[in-house]
Amino acid sequence: MQDLGKTLVVIGLVLAVIGGVILLASCVGLPLGRLPGDISRKGKNVSFYFPLGTSILMCVVLSAILYLISGCGGRANSRSGANANMPPEGGMLSNEEGFRR
């Protein structure tokens, strides 16, 4: 239960930092939410807004940051991914090694 509390505190702090960065970006003049590609439609009684351009920009930026944080693609473990169950060169995997998940 203590781990859950720490995780929630960290998530809250990260969200607060992201909110601060967005507020700071709007004060500096970065047009987040008003980029080309953001869809905005206004009618008499209804308005619709979908920040498509901003979403794509945020996705690219966050993906690049997480890629760098994770150690450039997580290449540290050479036996992970699609080739994890392939036998090493010149050898065979035992039943225990090949089917463990």
LINHUPE-V13069 format. One record per residue. N is the residue number from 1. PHI is phi in whole degrees, -180 to 180 (999 if undefined). NEAR is the number of other C-alpha atoms within 10 Angstrom. Layout:
((N:PHI:NEAR) (N:PHI:NEAR))
This chain:
((1:999:6) (2:-67:6) (3:-65:8) (4:-63:9) (5:-62:10) (6:-65:11) (7:-64:12) (8:-65:11) (9:-65:12) (10:-64:12) (11:-62:12) (12:-62:12) (13:-66:12) (14:-64:12) (15:-64:12) (16:-65:12) (17:-66:12) (18:-62:12) (19:-62:12) (20:-64:12) (21:-65:12) (22:-65:15) (23:-63:13) (24:-64:12) (25:-64:13) (26:-71:13) (27:-71:10) (28:-75:9) (29:115:8) (30:-72:13) (31:-83:13) (32:-63:18) (33:94:17) (34:-131:14) (35:-80:15) (36:-60:12) (37:104:14) (38:-73:16) (39:-96:14) (40:-140:12) (41:-130:9) (42:-125:9) (43:-114:7) (44:-67:5) (45:-115:5) (46:-134:7) (47:-129:9) (48:-129:9) (49:-138:11) (50:-134:13) (51:-81:16) (52:-65:17) (53:-62:17) (54:-65:18) (55:-63:16) (56:-66:13) (57:-61:13) (58:-64:13) (59:-63:12) (60:-66:12) (61:-64:12) (62:-66:12) (63:-64:12) (64:-65:13) (65:-65:12) (66:-67:13) (67:-63:13) (68:-69:12) (69:-68:11) (70:-78:12) (71:87:10) (72:58:12) (73:95:10) (74:68:12) (75:-81:10) (76:-65:10) (77:-97:8) (78:-77:9) (79:-107:12) (80:-115:11) (81:86:8) (82:-68:7) (83:-96:10) (84:-66:15) (85:-96:15) (86:-79:12) (87:-70:13) (88:-64:11) (89:-58:6) (90:78:5) (91:-141:8) (92:-124:11) (93:-87:12) (94:-76:9) (95:-57:8) (96:-64:8) (97:-74:12) (98:-81:13) (99:-113:10) (100:-78:7) (101:-126:7))
